[in-house]
Amino acid sequence: MATTKTSKTTKTQSKNTTAAPKSVRTTTKKPAVKKTATSEKKKILFVASESTPFIATGGLAEVVGSLSKSLVADGGYDVRVILPLYSDIRKEYREQFTYLGNLYVHLAWRNQYCGVFSCVKDGVTFYFIDNEFYFKRPGCYGYYDDGERFAFFCKSVLEVMPFINFYPDVMHCHDWQAALAAIYLKTNYCFREEYQYIRALFTIHNIEYQGQYSLDLLNDLFDIYGTYQYLVEYKNCINLMKGAIECCEKFSTVSPRYAEEIKNEYYAHGLDPIIRRNEFKLTGILNGIDDVSYNCALDSHLFANFTPDDFSNKAICKKELQKMLGLPQKAEVPVISMVSRLVSHKGLDLVTTVVEELLQDDVQVVILGTGDSHFEGYFRSLASRYPEKLSANIVFNGDLSRKIYSGSDIFLMPSKSEPCGLSQMIACRYGTIPVVRETGGLYDSIKPLVNGYTFTNYNAHDMLYVIREAITDYKNKDEWSKLMYRAATTDFSWSHSAKEYESLYLSLLK
Ligand code: GLC
């Protein structure tokens, strides 16, 4: 069981801190009590709905898993992560968990069982909240009662702190599923002595998913008093992301460009007035990737390994990929790939508009991903019409994705909006040159002719023009090798961004 020391208090503070109901503490107050040891590590608790290596449906999990690891490696932080115990967490991991005990958690009139498991991975302590009623189901999301499931999870996060004897300095909540942890902290728990110095940081990984519910559920389901309705109410609904933005001391997004973009109606999915009003609390920090996992020299998923200094084995990766996907094994033909959810905001509209034109050129196109059925159907039918040129893999497959990243030449990511995006960075690491639209983290990570190709407007023929530019340059082997080298050696590790998070945490603790 975790044994980190709790800050001891020498004075008690009145719980009735202020009479006004709108007394949400979002400013740092000077502690009335002193910590026992000033040199102790800063305590960070990540609250998230997924994290590698245990459970992952997207980029959020990779960021939670790799950022926490990187902060611990830096030495100054005791980082812990708390997650729901989904039934999809594989047995091989569950076998490593220790059962710490259980408690009961109140959520309005409900009184629910909450088991607590833990395990340490790469120096990070993970806690898992067990409740079979809420989490013993396939997948992580998409249920009619997701609001209740994550309300229970967030309430449990606050309730287990005394149980595990861990009151963090910063509670770092990720996306709407963790928003209620910040809301409960500021509307209830911070009035208790042990919780009073916890600062809340909220990170938006994608503003599209805000956690919106009927106002009728405020008290009965979310267990929030009417006096705090103003915090979570937005456009006649409960909006949990809005509530977290109001309640946290600071909030961040996953790239500097996206932090600018979401002040704008085009990108904010209705939240731009809230973002603009809280702009003084907002920072954008570009995500990193796990550069140990995504390492072309060591990755065991690849057909052959190579290095940025010697790409010769990349040709084997390409040849074997073509063979595996039933495409002609032609070394000279550029392979253009996409590993993406097949949904509109990933730029699929642009792709479907011009892909047939592109297929008239001497190219091969590889698609991997699942998503909207009309896109899935479109690519399946295209593959049957162009079997020598297009391979559609309508699955989610981590092993195949790495074979595609390493075996292709050009990586297409024409997103309409992209908070950060990790795939363009992974492609670079494998010497595959990204073609991206200049938005969000794509803009921040890919620079034209330094490590990729970019286009500005969300326009299919602008995209096609730039793809053709890349194809032309691909034929100039010397220049292309230099571009591959620059892409593969771009520093996408956490070393820089983790430092920015550290500064953010410290600014909260001042
Ligand atoms: C979300 C965003 C993606 C980002 C990831 C990790 O999935 O859509 O752009 O890279 O979160 O922050």
Boltz pocket constraint, residues with backbone or C-beta under 6 A from the ligand:
constraints:
  - pocket:
      binder: B
      contacts: [[A, 58], [A, 59], [A, 60], [A, 63], [A, 205], [A, 206], [A, 254], [A, 287], [A, 418], [A, 419], [A, 420], [A, 421], [A, 422], [A, 441]]
      max_distance: 6.0
